[in-house]
Amino acid sequence: MKLSSIAGVVILLAVGTSPALAQRATGNFVITGVNLTNFQIVGNTLTANGTVTGTLAGLPFTTNITNFVLRPATDNPATPATECAILNLELGPINLALLGLFVDTSEICLEITATEGGGLLGNLLCSLAGGGLLGTGVPIIPTGLNLDALLGELVDILNGSLGRNPRPGQGNNDVCSGQCDILNLVLGPLDLSLLGLNVRLDDCDGGPVQVCISASRGAGILGDLLCSLTGPQLLRLDLADITRLITRALQLNADGLSRRDIAELTALLGQLLR
């Protein structure tokens, strides 16, 4: 993947697009790139602006980073190790639409804490936050080998946290855009640890990340088809089925589907419901 400057980096969500990476993720929620700009160090805090790109249920998305902060963390006296750095990364809601089908998410927050002495990533983030060997308490911008190490180790854990299979939700449709709810899914909250790095994923309010797939009549062929289904039929569809339907729709001419295209999508939906 071509990084778009030092920023594109920082880091913690920059990812590659290799086939091996795609196979390790579920294919339903994959981060494919990050662009961070306007780095500033004010006091003991490193901030930046940027966007995150990826695919969700086969649909490409770009969402804004609404908060990016790297700063020294307050040590937790209940643990023997020293927590020396923390990254807060908040992504705005994702809202996608295709032929009357809508895919929406809640906000997504990643809170990353590094533990000094816990492993490669912990030691590296401690140094970037101004702790570790530097001991200045002032964050620095990663370059060279530091950047390579971050990218090489963080790609898997961050895509892994977002690429886990979501589970059925509790009927909360606050994030849905369409008239007919198809799937309400939840992801997390998750707590992961690897090589001295601790990652928490939630909806920025302590709850799970919500993913809603819905449809609207009159907005397109997919919306009409899915809204025509009854409750028991809808229960047979999962995120993988929806992804397959969306992927085929994207391969066809979405700006002007022929009758043959519509018949193919209808037949595909019928196969998924068997």
N, C-alpha and C positions, 0 to 999 in steps of 0.2 A: 504494500500500500504506500502511496506517495503521501508523506506527511506535509501538511501545509504550514510549515514553519515550526519553530520551537514550540509553539503553542500547541500545534496540533497534537500535541503531545500530551501536554502535561496531561497529558499524562494519563491520568489514571483511567481514562476510558478510551485511549487510542487503541484501535484494533486493526487486525489484518483481515483480508478477505480470501484467504487460501481455502481450497476445498477441504483440507483437514480441519480447519477451524469450523467451517460450516457443518461438518459431520459431527463435531463434538457438541455443537449447540443443537437445540431442538429443531431449528429451522423456522420456528414460529415467532421468535423474538430475538433478533440478532443485531448487535451494534456493529456498524461497518466503518465508522469514522468519527473523529472529533476534531473540531476546529476551535481553538482557544486563542483569543487575542487580547490586547490591551492589558498586559500584565502590569500590576502595580504592587509595590511593597510599601505599606503604610504601617509604621510601628512594627509590630510583630506578626503582621498578617499579609499573606500573598493572595491577591484576588485576580480574577480574569473574567472576560466575557466570552461567549462562544455558542456553538451549536453542536448537536449530536445527530448523526444520521444513522439509519439502519432500516430494517424491514420488520414488519409485524404482520403476521398472517399472510406473508407474501407481498404486502403492500409497502412500498418505500415511504419513509418519513424523514422529516427534519424537524427537530424541536429545539427550542432555546434552552440554554443553561441559565436558569434564573438566579443561581447563587453558586459561586465557586470560591471557596475559602480554604487556604492552607495556613495553619498556625500552630504554635506549640500547644500541647494539651496539658490540662491539669492532671497530675499524677493521681491515680486511684490508690489510696493507702491500703485498700483491702487486698491488693495483689502484690506479690513479691517483686514483679518486674516494674520497669519504669515506662509509662506510656508517654512518649515524647513528641508525637505529632498527630494531627487530626486533619482530615480532609472532609469538608461538607460539599456535596455536589447535588444540586436540585435541578431536576428537569421539569419543564412545563408539561401540561397534559398533551397527549398525542391524539389528534382527531383526523381520521382518514375516511374517504368516501369513494366508492366505486359502483356505478350503475345501481344506485339505491341501497347499497350495503354500506354500513358504517362501522368503523372500528375505533373505539375511544378508550383512553386510559385515564386514570387519576394522575396526580402528580407523582413523581418518582424521586425518592431521596436516597442517596448513598452516603453513609457516614463511615469513614475509614480511619481507624486508629492504628498506629504503628507501635510495636513493643520493642524497645531497644534490647538487643541481645537475643531476640526471638527468632531471627533468621535474616536472610538476605534482604527481604523487602522491609522488614522492621528497621534494620540498621540504615538502609538507604534513605527511607523516608525521614528517619530521625535526623540524618545529616542535612537533608533538603529543608527541614523545618528549623534548622539552626541549632539543633541539639547535637548529640553524639560527639564526634571528635572536634567539631567546630566550636560548640559551646557558646555561641554568640546569642542564641535566642532569636536571631533574625533569619527568616526564610531566604533561600536562594533559588534561582531558576536553574533547572537541571540542563546539563549539556553533555555531549560526548558519551562516554561509557555509562555515566549515570542514567542518561536517557535510554540507552539501549537496554540496560538492565531492567528498568521499569517496564518498558514496552514488552520485553521478552517474558516477564513473569506475571504481569497484571492482566494481559489479554484474556487468558483462560479463566481466571477467577471472576473477572467482571462480566464476561459473557456468560460464564456459568451461573452467576447469580440471576441474571435476567433471562437466561435461556432454560431455566428449569420448567418442567411441565406444570402449568397452573392447574388448580383444582376448581371444581364448581363452587360458585359463590353462594351467598345467602340471600339472593333475590334483591340486593341493593342495586338499583339501576340509576343512581345519581349521575353517572358519567355517560349514560346512553344518549345518542343523538336521534336515533330512529324511532318510528312508531311501534315496531314489533321487536321485542327482545328475543334474540336468538340464543346467545350465550352470555352468561354472567360468570366471570372467572376471577379468581384471586391468586396472587403470588406473594408469598411471605406472610408476615414479616420474616426475613431471613437473617441469620447470624452465621457468618462463615469465618474461618481462620486458616491462614496458610503462610508459612515462612515468616511469622512475626507480624502479619497483617490481619487485622480484624475488620470485617465488612458487615455493616447492617444495612438492609434494604427495607424500606417501608414507603408509605404514601405521604410522608412528610408530617403525619399527625399520629404516628405510632401504630397505624393500622396497615393492613395488607394493600399492595398495589392492586387496583381493580382494572380488569380488562373487560369491556363490554362490546359484543358484536350484535348489532341491531339492523333493522331494515325499515324502509318506508315505501308504501304503495305509491305508484305514480312517479317515482323518482328514477326508475330504471328497471331493467329486466331482472337483475338479481334481487332487488327489493320486492318486486311483484311476486317472484317465485317463492322467496322465503316467507313473505307475509301470508302466502296462501296455505302454508303448512299448518297442520293442527298441532296441539300440544304434544301428543305422543310421538309424532313424527319429528318434531324439533329435538326431543330428548335423544334421538338416535344420532344427532350430529355432534361432533366434537371439534376442537380447534384444528386438528389435522384435516378433517373433512372440509371445513370452511377455507382453510389455506389452499387445499387442492382446487376448490371451486374458483377461488380468486385467481390463483395462478393461471388456470385455463382461460379465464375471462381476460386477463391481461395479455395473454398470447394472441387472442382474437382482436379484431378491430373494435376497440371500446367506443370509438367515436361514431360508429355506424354499423352496428351488428346486423348481419344479414339474417334472413329467416333460417338459413342453415346453421348459422352460429347460435341463434337462440334455441334451435332444436337440439343442438349438441350440448348446450349448457343445461337444458331441461333434462336430457337423457343422463347427463353426468350426475345431476342432483338425484335423479331416480335411483341410480346405482348406489349412491352414498346412503340412501335411506333403506336399502334392502337389509 
